[in-house]
Amino acid sequence: MSLADQVLAVNDDLPIRTHQPVHSGKVRSVYWLTEEDSRRLIKEKGYDVAEDAPLAIMVISDRISAFDCIWHAEGGIAGVPGKGAALNAISNHWFKLFKDNGLADSHILDIPHPFVWIVQKAKPIKIEAICRQYITGSMWRAYAKGEREFCGIELPEGLEKDKALPELLMTPSTKGILKGIPGVPEADDVNITRKNIEDNFAAFNFSKAEDIALYEKLLKEGFSVISQALKEIGQIFVDTKFEFGYVTDANGAEKLIYMDEVGTPDSSRIWDEAQYLQGKIIENSKEGFRQFLLNYFPDPDILLNKDRMPEREALARDNALPLEALMDISRTYLGIAEKVVGHKIELSDNPKQEIIKILDEQYGLID
């Protein structure tokens, strides 16, 4: 079995029965099920959702995205071996831990295969909920240039690079381009303040103003649960991004839930604690790959400057990276996943065939 077969790079071409175009994001593809299939599965599998809730199959891939581009390696390798399985395993582990700790539910109803989630449709909150425990990355770069206010929060003088912040900071940004909100630029991923959210809660898709405090509570609690669990395996939870949305349960009650993935090396920075205490930063996250790219290309400004997006896209399209760069991420992702879940992540020889077989035989969803 070749390495290219083991990598699931294209995940929007599976023969899953759907009446809508497949939505393909940077890493996951979403197949909306027909109303008949949704109702049938809710009944057959006993999912705790409204009987007419729209369901979708979410298939993760091994694609690697950094600086808003998808990267590939020599030899036709269009993804990172084991990355998808590692991300799903980590997310599934944290979602279960959230449930065990009495936090909110997630949008995941079922996990038929390590690459696949069955999810319910949620009304997404249009906020990237970011939590920071240390000052590093873009926040440090801005702080070093003299910026002291982040998302309406004033930072004190004298903070040091890669050191713990005085308290856990919530620094939300926009998810997608939001139009017509006073004081919020019409661009993706711009920092916003709590006051922006309070004054325009409906524009950010909150059902009621009180839910702002609930999303903050769930963000802090989720961060704390993961941070504590990582500490027990010698890792530091530096910062992360959560997403939230609303769903309706079987009794018709609306509830706020966790969405997308949580606490993964794609959405978080995770540092090795023993190395950190010796003054070294060892990234167990995508940050290591970002640093590789910044060092690999002679003009890193292309990767950091949003005004040079066309050049950046050309860079990702036209350059096959050394295979070792992707294998390095593979080792990082599988290594942290195995630490988190406490067992080896078994990789399949041909994930696409496996997914089709399971969704056909156990769920009746293949045409």
C-alpha atoms as a printed R data frame, in Angstrom:
    type eleno elety resid chain resno       x      y      z
1   ATOM     1    CA   MET     A     1   0.000  0.000  0.000
2   ATOM     2    CA   SER     A     2   1.568  3.311 -1.051
3   ATOM     3    CA   LEU     A     3   1.825  6.316  1.249
4   ATOM     4    CA   ALA     A     4  -0.403  8.279 -1.152
5   ATOM     5    CA   ASP     A     5  -3.214  5.693 -0.643
6   ATOM     6    CA   GLN     A     6  -2.940  5.995  3.123
7   ATOM     7    CA   VAL     A     7  -3.360  9.770  2.967
8   ATOM     8    CA   LEU     A     8  -6.958 10.924  2.662
9   ATOM     9    CA   ALA     A     9  -6.427 14.229  0.849
10  ATOM    10    CA   VAL     A    10  -9.645 14.380 -1.196
11  ATOM    11    CA   ASN     A    11 -12.712 13.830  0.978
12  ATOM    12    CA   ASP     A    12 -15.521 15.448 -1.033
13  ATOM    13    CA   ASP     A    13 -15.955 12.652 -3.599
14  ATOM    14    CA   LEU     A    14 -17.459  9.846 -1.494
15  ATOM    15    CA   PRO     A    15 -20.678  8.261 -2.821
16  ATOM    16    CA   ILE     A    16 -22.711  9.340  0.239
17  ATOM    17    CA   ARG     A    17 -26.382  9.963 -0.580
18  ATOM    18    CA   THR     A    18 -27.065 13.710 -0.485
19  ATOM    19    CA   HIS     A    19 -29.301 16.173 -2.354
20  ATOM    20    CA   GLN     A    20 -26.987 19.122 -1.782
21  ATOM    21    CA   PRO     A    21 -23.503 20.093 -2.957
22  ATOM    22    CA   VAL     A    22 -20.782 18.800 -0.642
23  ATOM    23    CA   HIS     A    23 -19.335 21.607  1.453
24  ATOM    24    CA   SER     A    24 -15.549 21.298  1.637
25  ATOM    25    CA   GLY     A    25 -13.590 23.292  4.218
26  ATOM    26    CA   LYS     A    26  -9.831 23.402  4.697
27  ATOM    27    CA   VAL     A    27  -9.793 20.054  6.500
28  ATOM    28    CA   ARG     A    28 -13.351 18.612  6.665
29  ATOM    29    CA   SER     A    29 -16.071 17.954  4.095
30  ATOM    30    CA   VAL     A    30 -19.769 17.986  5.015
31  ATOM    31    CA   TYR     A    31 -22.442 15.833  3.327
32  ATOM    32    CA   TRP     A    32 -25.997 16.882  4.278
33  ATOM    33    CA   LEU     A    33 -28.238 13.841  4.443
34  ATOM    34    CA   THR     A    34 -31.664 13.695  2.821
35  ATOM    35    CA   GLU     A    35 -34.607 14.362  5.131
36  ATOM    36    CA   GLU     A    36 -35.621 10.673  4.854
37  ATOM    37    CA   ASP     A    37 -32.163  9.438  5.852
38  ATOM    38    CA   SER     A    38 -31.931 11.948  8.725
39  ATOM    39    CA   ARG     A    39 -35.307 10.894 10.162
40  ATOM    40    CA   ARG     A    40 -34.491  7.195  9.684
41  ATOM    41    CA   LEU     A    41 -31.144  7.414 11.500
42  ATOM    42    CA   ILE     A    42 -32.566  9.500 14.369
43  ATOM    43    CA   LYS     A    43 -35.167  6.768 14.896
44  ATOM    44    CA   GLU     A    44 -32.874  3.750 14.319
45  ATOM    45    CA   LYS     A    45 -29.960  5.029 16.405
46  ATOM    46    CA   GLY     A    46 -31.956  6.858 19.091
47  ATOM    47    CA   TYR     A    47 -30.089 10.176 18.764
48  ATOM    48    CA   ASP     A    48 -31.231 12.777 21.328
49  ATOM    49    CA   VAL     A    49 -32.319 15.355 18.752
50  ATOM    50    CA   ALA     A    50 -35.568 16.691 17.331
51  ATOM    51    CA   GLU     A    51 -37.092 14.051 14.998
52  ATOM    52    CA   ASP     A    52 -36.815 16.435 12.025
53  ATOM    53    CA   ALA     A    53 -33.260 17.632 12.791
54  ATOM    54    CA   PRO     A    54 -31.073 17.800  9.664
55  ATOM    55    CA   LEU     A    55 -28.046 15.497 10.010
56  ATOM    56    CA   ALA     A    56 -24.760 15.494  8.136
57  ATOM    57    CA   ILE     A    57 -21.789 13.223  7.651
58  ATOM    58    CA   MET     A    58 -18.557 15.071  8.369
59  ATOM    59    CA   VAL     A    59 -15.442 13.474  6.905
60  ATOM    60    CA   ILE     A    60 -12.051 14.696  8.053
61  ATOM    61    CA   SER     A    61  -9.041 14.656  5.733
62  ATOM    62    CA   ASP     A    62  -5.279 14.570  6.149
63  ATOM    63    CA   ARG     A    63  -4.880 17.928  4.379
64  ATOM    64    CA   ILE     A    64  -2.582 20.420  6.082
65  ATOM    65    CA   SER     A    65  -3.578 24.069  6.095
66  ATOM    66    CA   ALA     A    66  -1.326 26.890  7.306
67  ATOM    67    CA   PHE     A    67  -1.484 30.625  6.620
68  ATOM    68    CA   ASP     A    68  -4.884 29.989  4.950
69  ATOM    69    CA   CYS     A    69  -3.379 27.724  2.272
70  ATOM    70    CA   ILE     A    70  -3.259 23.952  1.710
71  ATOM    71    CA   TRP     A    71   0.276 22.523  1.363
72  ATOM    72    CA   HIS     A    72   1.621 19.379 -0.317
73  ATOM    73    CA   ALA     A    73   4.885 17.433 -0.525
74  ATOM    74    CA   GLU     A    74   6.992 15.821 -3.198
75  ATOM    75    CA   GLY     A    75   5.904 12.416 -4.490
76  ATOM    76    CA   GLY     A    76   2.270 13.498 -4.882
77  ATOM    77    CA   ILE     A    77   1.650 13.437 -1.113
78  ATOM    78    CA   ALA     A    78  -1.250 15.871 -0.618
79  ATOM    79    CA   GLY     A    79  -1.650 15.498  3.136
80  ATOM    80    CA   VAL     A    80  -0.095 14.321  6.384
81  ATOM    81    CA   PRO     A    81  -0.266 10.589  7.184
82  ATOM    82    CA   GLY     A    82  -2.273 10.066 10.373
83  ATOM    83    CA   LYS     A    83  -3.261 13.716 10.784
84  ATOM    84    CA   GLY     A    84  -7.027 13.227 10.349
85  ATOM    85    CA   ALA     A    85  -7.148 10.212 12.654
86  ATOM    86    CA   ALA     A    86  -5.094 12.101 15.273
87  ATOM    87    CA   LEU     A    87  -7.307 15.216 15.168
88  ATOM    88    CA   ASN     A    88 -10.554 13.270 15.453
89  ATOM    89    CA   ALA     A    89  -9.191 11.062 18.263
90  ATOM    90    CA   ILE     A    90  -8.124 14.117 20.289
91  ATOM    91    CA   SER     A    91 -11.412 15.984 19.737
92  ATOM    92    CA   ASN     A    92 -13.472 12.900 20.591
93  ATOM    93    CA   HIS     A    93 -11.449 12.452 23.796
94  ATOM    94    CA   TRP     A    94 -12.035 16.054 24.937
95  ATOM    95    CA   PHE     A    95 -15.748 16.040 24.030
96  ATOM    96    CA   LYS     A    96 -16.183 12.907 26.165
97  ATOM    97    CA   LEU     A    97 -14.266 14.562 29.017
98  ATOM    98    CA   PHE     A    98 -16.536 17.637 28.739
99  ATOM    99    CA   LYS     A    99 -19.568 15.370 29.070
100 ATOM   100    CA   ASP     A   100 -18.013 13.515 32.023
101 ATOM   101    CA   ASN     A   101 -17.452 16.900 33.703
102 ATOM   102    CA   GLY     A   102 -21.014 18.053 33.129
103 ATOM   103    CA   LEU     A   103 -20.144 20.689 30.516
104 ATOM   104    CA   ALA     A   104 -22.188 21.241 27.364
105 ATOM   105    CA   ASP     A   105 -22.762 18.679 24.607
106 ATOM   106    CA   SER     A   106 -21.181 18.850 21.156
107 ATOM   107    CA   HIS     A   107 -22.685 18.649 17.676
108 ATOM   108    CA   ILE     A   108 -21.368 15.064 17.305
109 ATOM   109    CA   LEU     A   109 -24.012 12.334 17.571
110 ATOM   110    CA   ASP     A   110 -22.039  9.300 16.407
111 ATOM   111    CA   ILE     A   111 -18.532  8.253 15.321
112 ATOM   112    CA   PRO     A   112 -18.852  5.460 12.712
113 ATOM   113    CA   HIS     A   113 -15.138  5.554 11.740
114 ATOM   114    CA   PRO     A   114 -12.014  7.359 13.034
115 ATOM   115    CA   PHE     A   115 -12.346  9.811 10.112
116 ATOM   116    CA   VAL     A   116 -16.118 10.319 10.337
117 ATOM   117    CA   TRP     A   117 -18.594 12.169 12.547
118 ATOM   118    CA   ILE     A   118 -22.360 12.144 12.231
119 ATOM   119    CA   VAL     A   119 -23.421 15.631 13.323
120 ATOM   120    CA   GLN     A   120 -26.612 17.577 13.768
121 ATOM   121    CA   LYS     A   121 -27.154 20.947 12.150
122 ATOM   122    CA   ALA     A   122 -26.367 23.788 14.537
123 ATOM   123    CA   LYS     A   123 -26.908 27.523 14.341
124 ATOM   124    CA   PRO     A   124 -23.306 28.724 14.656
125 ATOM   125    CA   ILE     A   125 -22.247 31.616 16.854
126 ATOM   126    CA   LYS     A   126 -20.244 33.861 14.526
127 ATOM   127    CA   ILE     A   127 -17.296 34.157 16.879
128 ATOM   128    CA   GLU     A   128 -13.917 32.464 17.011
129 ATOM   129    CA   ALA     A   129 -13.715 32.058 20.777
130 ATOM   130    CA   ILE     A   130 -10.002 32.316 21.574
131 ATOM   131    CA   CYS     A   131  -8.516 31.673 25.014
132 ATOM   132    CA   ARG     A   132  -4.910 32.479 25.921
133 ATOM   133    CA   GLN     A   133  -2.885 31.418 28.951
134 ATOM   134    CA   TYR     A   134   0.529 32.591 27.645
135 ATOM   135    CA   ILE     A   135   1.643 35.550 25.525
136 ATOM   136    CA   THR     A   136   3.146 34.296 22.272
137 ATOM   137    CA   GLY     A   137   2.576 34.323 18.501
138 ATOM   138    CA   SER     A   138   0.608 37.211 16.996
139 ATOM   139    CA   MET     A   139  -0.275 38.671 20.403
140 ATOM   140    CA   TRP     A   140   3.389 38.831 21.383
141 ATOM   141    CA   ARG     A   141   4.347 40.371 18.015
142 ATOM   142    CA   ALA     A   142   1.748 43.139 18.518
143 ATOM   143    CA   TYR     A   143   2.715 43.624 22.193
144 ATOM   144    CA   ALA     A   144   6.415 43.902 21.267
145 ATOM   145    CA   LYS     A   145   5.478 46.705 18.836
146 ATOM   146    CA   GLY     A   146   3.823 48.610 21.684
147 ATOM   147    CA   GLU     A   147   0.183 47.517 21.487
148 ATOM   148    CA   ARG     A   148  -1.392 47.152 24.914
149 ATOM   149    CA   GLU     A   149  -5.107 46.777 24.203
150 ATOM   150    CA   PHE     A   150  -6.440 43.465 22.876
151 ATOM   151    CA   CYS     A   151 -10.175 42.974 22.330
152 ATOM   152    CA   GLY     A   152 -10.888 45.775 24.796
153 ATOM   153    CA   ILE     A   153  -8.596 44.259 27.465
154 ATOM   154    CA   GLU     A   154  -5.661 46.374 28.674
155 ATOM   155    CA   LEU     A   155  -2.429 44.401 29.176
156 ATOM   156    CA   PRO     A   156   0.131 45.568 31.741
157 ATOM   157    CA   GLU     A   157   3.693 46.657 30.926
158 ATOM   158    CA   GLY     A   158   6.612 44.288 31.390
159 ATOM   159    CA   LEU     A   159   5.194 41.044 29.995
160 ATOM   160    CA   GLU     A   160   7.794 38.629 28.597
161 ATOM   161    CA   LYS     A   161   7.651 36.513 25.439
162 ATOM   162    CA   ASP     A   162   6.253 32.971 25.905
163 ATOM   163    CA   LYS     A   163   5.500 33.614 29.607
164 ATOM   164    CA   ALA     A   164   2.192 33.091 31.424
165 ATOM   165    CA   LEU     A   165  -0.293 35.957 31.248
166 ATOM   166    CA   PRO     A   166  -1.537 37.483 34.545
167 ATOM   167    CA   GLU     A   167  -4.889 35.724 33.930
168 ATOM   168    CA   LEU     A   168  -6.642 33.603 31.308
169 ATOM   169    CA   LEU     A   169  -7.590 35.968 28.473
170 ATOM   170    CA   MET     A   170 -10.565 35.637 26.133
171 ATOM   171    CA   THR     A   171  -9.779 37.415 22.872
172 ATOM   172    CA   PRO     A   172 -12.660 36.772 20.452
173 ATOM   173    CA   SER     A   173 -12.534 37.468 16.723
174 ATOM   174    CA   THR     A   174 -15.081 37.378 13.920
175 ATOM   175    CA   LYS     A   175 -15.905 34.120 12.161
176 ATOM   176    CA   GLY     A   176 -16.579 34.997  8.542
177 ATOM   177    CA   ILE     A   177 -17.256 38.490  7.210
178 ATOM   178    CA   LEU     A   178 -19.968 40.207  9.251
179 ATOM   179    CA   LYS     A   179 -21.599 43.259  7.721
180 ATOM   180    CA   GLY     A   180 -23.256 46.276  9.260
181 ATOM   181    CA   ILE     A   181 -22.010 45.886 12.843
182 ATOM   182    CA   PRO     A   182 -20.897 49.302 14.196
183 ATOM   183    CA   GLY     A   183 -17.187 49.342 15.068
184 ATOM   184    CA   VAL     A   184 -16.505 45.909 13.561
185 ATOM   185    CA   PRO     A   185 -14.548 45.924 10.257
186 ATOM   186    CA   GLU     A   186 -16.128 43.880  7.450
187 ATOM   187    CA   ALA     A   187 -13.335 41.300  7.299
188 ATOM   188    CA   ASP     A   188 -12.804 37.728  8.453
189 ATOM   189    CA   ASP     A   189 -10.891 37.106 11.658
190 ATOM   190    CA   VAL     A   190 -10.825 40.625 13.140
191 ATOM   191    CA   ASN     A   191 -10.558 41.125 16.895
192 ATOM   192    CA   ILE     A   192 -13.721 42.207 18.690
193 ATOM   193    CA   THR     A   193 -14.533 43.336 22.220
194 ATOM   194    CA   ARG     A   194 -17.095 42.002 24.663
195 ATOM   195    CA   LYS     A   195 -18.937 45.325 24.253
196 ATOM   196    CA   ASN     A   196 -19.145 44.759 20.457
197 ATOM   197    CA   ILE     A   197 -20.809 41.410 21.199
198 ATOM   198    CA   GLU     A   198 -23.142 42.781 23.897
199 ATOM   199    CA   ASP     A   199 -24.309 45.692 21.723
200 ATOM   200    CA   ASN     A   200 -24.984 43.466 18.706
201 ATOM   201    CA   PHE     A   201 -25.565 39.991 20.178
202 ATOM   202    CA   ALA     A   202 -28.168 39.028 17.541
203 ATOM   203    CA   ALA     A   203 -25.775 39.926 14.693
204 ATOM   204    CA   PHE     A   204 -23.319 37.380 16.164
205 ATOM   205    CA   ASN     A   205 -26.179 34.815 16.180
206 ATOM   206    CA   PHE     A   206 -26.763 34.753 19.952
207 ATOM   207    CA   SER     A   207 -30.406 33.970 20.745
208 ATOM   208    CA   LYS     A   208 -30.325 36.100 23.887
209 ATOM   209    CA   ALA     A   209 -27.907 38.480 25.595
210 ATOM   210    CA   GLU     A   210 -27.500 36.210 28.651
211 ATOM   211    CA   ASP     A   211 -25.901 33.545 26.430
212 ATOM   212    CA   ILE     A   212 -22.774 35.699 26.079
213 ATOM   213    CA   ALA     A   213 -21.908 34.890 29.705
214 ATOM   214    CA   LEU     A   214 -22.732 31.220 29.073
215 ATOM   215    CA   TYR     A   215 -20.382 31.007 26.054
216 ATOM   216    CA   GLU     A   216 -17.625 32.613 28.164
217 ATOM   217    CA   LYS     A   217 -18.288 30.152 30.995
218 ATOM   218    CA   LEU     A   218 -18.144 27.157 28.609
219 ATOM   219    CA   LEU     A   219 -14.974 28.530 27.013
220 ATOM   220    CA   LYS     A   220 -13.233 28.916 30.390
221 ATOM   221    CA   GLU     A   221 -14.468 25.555 31.708
222 ATOM   222    CA   GLY     A   222 -13.503 23.739 28.486
223 ATOM   223    CA   PHE     A   223 -10.066 25.366 28.552
224 ATOM   224    CA   SER     A   224  -9.591 24.418 32.199
225 ATOM   225    CA   VAL     A   225 -10.627 20.743 31.686
226 ATOM   226    CA   ILE     A   226  -8.208 20.315 28.754
227 ATOM   227    CA   SER     A   227  -5.425 22.286 30.446
228 ATOM   228    CA   GLN     A   228  -5.612 20.088 33.559
229 ATOM   229    CA   ALA     A   229  -5.662 16.848 31.525
230 ATOM   230    CA   LEU     A   230  -2.670 17.994 29.427
231 ATOM   231    CA   LYS     A   231  -0.745 18.960 32.567
232 ATOM   232    CA   GLU     A   232  -1.115 15.368 33.778
233 ATOM   233    CA   ILE     A   233   0.752 14.164 30.662
234 ATOM   234    CA   GLY     A   234   3.473 16.825 30.875
235 ATOM   235    CA   GLN     A   235   2.029 19.281 28.362
236 ATOM   236    CA   ILE     A   236   1.152 22.985 28.602
237 ATOM   237    CA   PHE     A   237  -2.101 24.252 27.046
238 ATOM   238    CA   VAL     A   238  -0.931 27.625 25.737
239 ATOM   239    CA   ASP     A   239  -3.916 28.901 23.778
240 ATOM   240    CA   THR     A   240  -6.835 27.563 21.776
241 ATOM   241    CA   LYS     A   241  -9.880 28.383 19.686
242 ATOM   242    CA   PHE     A   242 -13.379 27.070 20.406
243 ATOM   243    CA   GLU     A   243 -16.563 27.402 18.381
244 ATOM   244    CA   PHE     A   244 -20.133 27.301 19.659
245 ATOM   245    CA   GLY     A   245 -23.621 26.913 18.218
246 ATOM   246    CA   TYR     A   246 -27.238 26.183 19.089
247 ATOM   247    CA   VAL     A   247 -29.169 22.949 18.578
248 ATOM   248    CA   THR     A   248 -32.599 21.725 19.656
249 ATOM   249    CA   ASP     A   249 -32.878 18.524 21.687
250 ATOM   250    CA   ALA     A   250 -35.546 15.796 21.448
251 ATOM   251    CA   ASN     A   251 -37.809 17.795 23.796
252 ATOM   252    CA   GLY     A   252 -37.614 20.921 21.633
253 ATOM   253    CA   ALA     A   253 -35.338 22.846 24.008
254 ATOM   254    CA   GLU     A   254 -32.621 25.025 22.492
255 ATOM   255    CA   LYS     A   255 -29.143 24.569 23.976
256 ATOM   256    CA   LEU     A   256 -25.690 26.024 23.423
257 ATOM   257    CA   ILE     A   257 -23.105 23.388 22.444
258 ATOM   258    CA   TYR     A   258 -19.442 23.020 21.474
259 ATOM   259    CA   MET     A   259 -18.881 22.778 17.718
260 ATOM   260    CA   ASP     A   260 -16.134 21.869 15.284
261 ATOM   261    CA   GLU     A   261 -13.026 20.485 16.984
262 ATOM   262    CA   VAL     A   262 -11.565 21.288 20.407
263 ATOM   263    CA   GLY     A   263  -8.090 21.208 21.886
264 ATOM   264    CA   THR     A   264  -6.353 19.817 18.799
265 ATOM   265    CA   PRO     A   265  -2.881 20.660 17.468
266 ATOM   266    CA   ASP     A   266  -4.694 22.431 14.586
267 ATOM   267    CA   SER     A   267  -6.675 24.787 16.813
268 ATOM   268    CA   SER     A   268  -4.308 25.155 19.786
269 ATOM   269    CA   ARG     A   269  -0.729 25.662 20.859
270 ATOM   270    CA   ILE     A   270   0.567 22.875 23.086
271 ATOM   271    CA   TRP     A   271   4.084 22.958 24.580
272 ATOM   272    CA   ASP     A   272   6.165 20.218 26.169
273 ATOM   273    CA   GLU     A   273   6.399 21.169 29.871
274 ATOM   274    CA   ALA     A   274   9.767 19.567 30.709
275 ATOM   275    CA   GLN     A   275  11.437 21.352 27.772
276 ATOM   276    CA   TYR     A   276   9.677 24.629 28.625
277 ATOM   277    CA   LEU     A   277  11.049 24.531 32.181
278 ATOM   278    CA   GLN     A   278  14.524 24.239 30.628
279 ATOM   279    CA   GLY     A   279  13.853 27.351 28.533
280 ATOM   280    CA   LYS     A   280  13.038 25.556 25.275
281 ATOM   281    CA   ILE     A   281   9.780 25.748 23.326
282 ATOM   282    CA   ILE     A   282   8.895 22.390 21.759
283 ATOM   283    CA   GLU     A   283   5.631 22.765 19.817
284 ATOM   284    CA   ASN     A   284   3.265 19.802 19.855
285 ATOM   285    CA   SER     A   285   0.969 21.599 17.440
286 ATOM   286    CA   LYS     A   286   0.761 23.061 13.961
287 ATOM   287    CA   GLU     A   287   2.898 25.985 15.118
288 ATOM   288    CA   GLY     A   288   6.026 23.933 14.371
289 ATOM   289    CA   PHE     A   289   4.917 23.594 10.739
290 ATOM   290    CA   ARG     A   290   4.209 27.326 10.514
291 ATOM   291    CA   GLN     A   291   7.736 28.029 11.772
292 ATOM   292    CA   PHE     A   292   9.133 25.568  9.215
293 ATOM   293    CA   LEU     A   293   7.361 27.439  6.390
294 ATOM   294    CA   LEU     A   294   8.574 30.834  7.635
295 ATOM   295    CA   ASN     A   295  12.164 29.529  7.627
296 ATOM   296    CA   TYR     A   296  11.842 27.548  4.382
297 ATOM   297    CA   PHE     A   297  10.806 30.373  2.057
298 ATOM   298    CA   PRO     A   298  13.219 33.264  1.502
299 ATOM   299    CA   ASP     A   299  10.491 35.941  1.885
300 ATOM   300    CA   PRO     A   300   8.396 35.104  4.979
301 ATOM   301    CA   ASP     A   301   6.434 38.355  4.577
302 ATOM   302    CA   ILE     A   302   4.392 36.590  1.857
303 ATOM   303    CA   LEU     A   303   3.087 34.246  4.559
304 ATOM   304    CA   LEU     A   304   2.459 36.950  7.163
305 ATOM   305    CA   ASN     A   305   1.092 39.772  5.005
306 ATOM   306    CA   LYS     A   306  -2.609 39.417  4.169
307 ATOM   307    CA   ASP     A   307  -2.193 41.865  1.273
308 ATOM   308    CA   ARG     A   308   0.029 39.323 -0.521
309 ATOM   309    CA   MET     A   309  -2.549 36.516 -0.580
310 ATOM   310    CA   PRO     A   310  -2.289 35.810 -4.358
311 ATOM   311    CA   GLU     A   311   1.498 35.323 -4.011
312 ATOM   312    CA   ARG     A   312   0.943 33.111 -0.975
313 ATOM   313    CA   GLU     A   313  -1.575 30.924 -2.803
314 ATOM   314    CA   ALA     A   314   0.909 30.557 -5.685
315 ATOM   315    CA   LEU     A   315   3.624 29.593 -3.199
316 ATOM   316    CA   ALA     A   316   1.468 26.775 -1.767
317 ATOM   317    CA   ARG     A   317   0.288 25.611 -5.185
318 ATOM   318    CA   ASP     A   318   3.651 25.624 -6.968
319 ATOM   319    CA   ASN     A   319   5.969 24.276 -4.274
320 ATOM   320    CA   ALA     A   320   6.102 20.612 -3.286
321 ATOM   321    CA   LEU     A   321   7.618 20.649  0.201
322 ATOM   322    CA   PRO     A   322  10.225 18.068  1.260
323 ATOM   323    CA   LEU     A   323   8.364 14.905  2.311
324 ATOM   324    CA   GLU     A   324  10.237 14.974  5.636
325 ATOM   325    CA   ALA     A   325   8.451 18.247  6.554
326 ATOM   326    CA   LEU     A   326   5.066 16.494  6.399
327 ATOM   327    CA   MET     A   327   6.370 13.332  8.084
328 ATOM   328    CA   ASP     A   328   7.619 15.566 10.894
329 ATOM   329    CA   ILE     A   329   4.066 16.883 11.443
330 ATOM   330    CA   SER     A   330   2.778 13.332 11.226
331 ATOM   331    CA   ARG     A   331   5.041 12.333 14.128
332 ATOM   332    CA   THR     A   332   4.040 15.423 16.137
333 ATOM   333    CA   TYR     A   333   0.282 14.904 15.665
334 ATOM   334    CA   LEU     A   334   0.307 11.155 16.271
335 ATOM   335    CA   GLY     A   335   2.666 11.609 19.232
336 ATOM   336    CA   ILE     A   336   0.435 14.118 21.042
337 ATOM   337    CA   ALA     A   337  -2.738 12.167 20.101
338 ATOM   338    CA   GLU     A   338  -1.349  8.955 21.585
339 ATOM   339    CA   LYS     A   339  -0.335 10.803 24.766
340 ATOM   340    CA   VAL     A   340  -3.834 12.325 25.073
341 ATOM   341    CA   VAL     A   341  -5.877  9.168 24.403
342 ATOM   342    CA   GLY     A   342  -3.413  6.811 26.104
343 ATOM   343    CA   HIS     A   343  -3.090  4.251 23.315
344 ATOM   344    CA   LYS     A   344  -1.610  3.834 19.822
345 ATOM   345    CA   ILE     A   345  -3.534  5.375 16.921
346 ATOM   346    CA   GLU     A   346  -4.000  2.619 14.339
347 ATOM   347    CA   LEU     A   347  -3.806  3.908 10.772
348 ATOM   348    CA   SER     A   348  -5.748  2.239  8.001
349 ATOM   349    CA   ASP     A   349  -4.261  1.281  4.648
350 ATOM   350    CA   ASN     A   350  -7.166  2.714  2.705
351 ATOM   351    CA   PRO     A   351  -9.434  4.940  4.820
352 ATOM   352    CA   LYS     A   352 -11.732  5.872  1.921
353 ATOM   353    CA   GLN     A   353 -12.728  2.250  1.223
354 ATOM   354    CA   GLU     A   354 -13.299  1.615  4.938
355 ATOM   355    CA   ILE     A   355 -15.557  4.683  5.287
356 ATOM   356    CA   ILE     A   356 -17.690  3.668  2.299
357 ATOM   357    CA   LYS     A   357 -18.048  0.090  3.615
358 ATOM   358    CA   ILE     A   358 -19.159  1.177  7.124
359 ATOM   359    CA   LEU     A   359 -21.556  3.879  5.910
360 ATOM   360    CA   ASP     A   360 -23.081  1.369  3.504
361 ATOM   361    CA   GLU     A   361 -23.378 -1.693  5.763
362 ATOM   362    CA   GLN     A   362 -24.202 -0.034  9.101
363 ATOM   363    CA   TYR     A   363 -25.955  3.185  8.085
364 ATOM   364    CA   GLY     A   364 -27.379  2.567  4.585
365 ATOM   365    CA   LEU     A   365 -26.080  5.883  3.265
366 ATOM   366    CA   ILE     A   366 -24.158  4.873  0.133
367 ATOM   367    CA   ASP     A   367 -25.752  5.184 -3.302
